Amino acid sequence: MSTKNESSPPLLNKFPVELSPPFTTPKANMPVVLIPESEIVLMREGKKYFQGIGHIALEWLPRPAIRFHAKSSRANIDILPDKCQLISNELGRPLVAQITDQQISTETVSVKGFVRDDVLPHGMEISAASFSLPNFKADLGKPVRDAIGRSSRRARSEFKAEGWIITLDEVRDFDEEIELRDELDKSGGYGITHTGYIHRIDKSTFKAKELLSLKDDLFWFFSFCRGFKTGPLLIQLYGKDNTDRFLNLSFPIIEPWQERILWLNELEVGSLASIFKGYLRRVHKPIWTKPIRSAIHWYLAMHAQAGAIQGAIIFGQTALELLGWTGLVDDEKLISSDGYEKLPAADKIRLLLFSCGIPLEIPKSLVNLDKTARAENWKDTAQCIAEIRNALVHPSTKKQGKLDRVTFPAIVDAWRLCLWNLELVLLCLFDYKGNYVNRLGPGQWRGEKIQQVPWAKEEANKGCRLSQKKEDEDMASHDKKMVKS
């Protein structure tokens, strides 16, 4: 992955060479050609319906999908069925094709549609894999240099956990006058912002099933860090001798670029690495896998204000109660299932926040919510969230009367508070001890809002009671043994 340029400055030679991205989008929403112009055959049940020249590309608009376009000079081609097998010699395996249009003239036949790739090389001994990551923002990153050793930039994040190493580099802009991130900020849409590389710490090979599981984990991890759905796509598998290669065209749901207030501190190095180990440990515990993914799903829905502000608050309390049940009842067994079910909603949230070392006082920045809480005699954040949520979902006259007394600015404050609490609970469950951007903190710009997570401070209830410290120590020892062997 690196070459040394003797003519470059000595300092540059100390930096690793940046990853070479297999696929790029120099401009926002630019299609990514995966299979260039070559022969394409469409078949069904052994019958050839179409043979022509075309290409396969990842097209971002109107929504991200793998699409194909092909033409044939043969005018006597049959009407195509809706679903076919697409065969391309360049790819070497059939794909499932959904035909969306077929135009027939006296001279040519044009066909286009979607393709789906469900094939994985289950018998392949994989030594490494690369992937593209769209619409992402990382932390500051460590220095890397270009391939010829003429310049460096801070672009690399590296995660190590459970025997894996994931290297993530921000893709270099191809045009000095056009920065992809600035273009995405202005126009929205999609672009490949990062490229990644996966291998094992001990350099052993692995199977496609293991990589598929890691791909799902990375999807939810990157989405949590970004505030909307994004994850690895266009995964290239490398065989044991690094000559056998396999390009997987399946990809997850990717949402368009949006500006988000994120917990991730882009001004520091190592925030992603600090949280990844705890995240992977937590999500790999069978009792936590589904709840964590569900909670991140609700967290993203809260960011998007799905169901408007009011619906987002309901989603947030749903996620908090789910995590509370999983941590306090199923995992730590601090309270029985009957006891938990009998608790009022405010007490369920209060117990979870206390266990995570998250303060219950209403932040001073939530002026409108604080005013309402004083008027309604709500004593802490847990009661604020529960009371507003209950007023939103229950149709009784009493509940609706309470909702009439809550101003819309106070409801917006409650949404911000609920999002902040859910964010902190997840960071706590992932044993994150570093700095984060406190969305409710003082100041007008991100730098002023950077704070250490509350449970990392000695006075905050001796840290998170749902931590995985012992498991982290055991895994660290395991990783060291793997490297030595």
Secondary structure by P-SEA (a helix, b strand, c coil): ccccccccccccccccccccccccccccccccccccccbbbbbcccccccccccccccccccccccccccccccccccccccbbbbbbccccbbbbbbbccccccccbbbbbbbbbbcccccccccccccccccccccccccccccccccccccbbbbbbcccbbbbbbccccccccccaaaaaaacccccccccbbbbbcccccccaaaaaaaaaaaaaaaaaaccccccccbbbbbcccccbbbbbcccccccccccccccccccccccccccaaaaaaaaaccccaaaaaaaaaaaaaaaaccccaaaaaaaaaaaaaaaaaaacccccccccaaaaaaccaaaaaaaaaaaacccccccccaaaaaaaaaaaccccaaaaaaaaaaaaccccaaaaaaaaaccaaaaaaaaaaaaaaaaaaaaaaacccccccccccccccccccccccccccccccccccccaaaaaaaaaaaaaaaaac
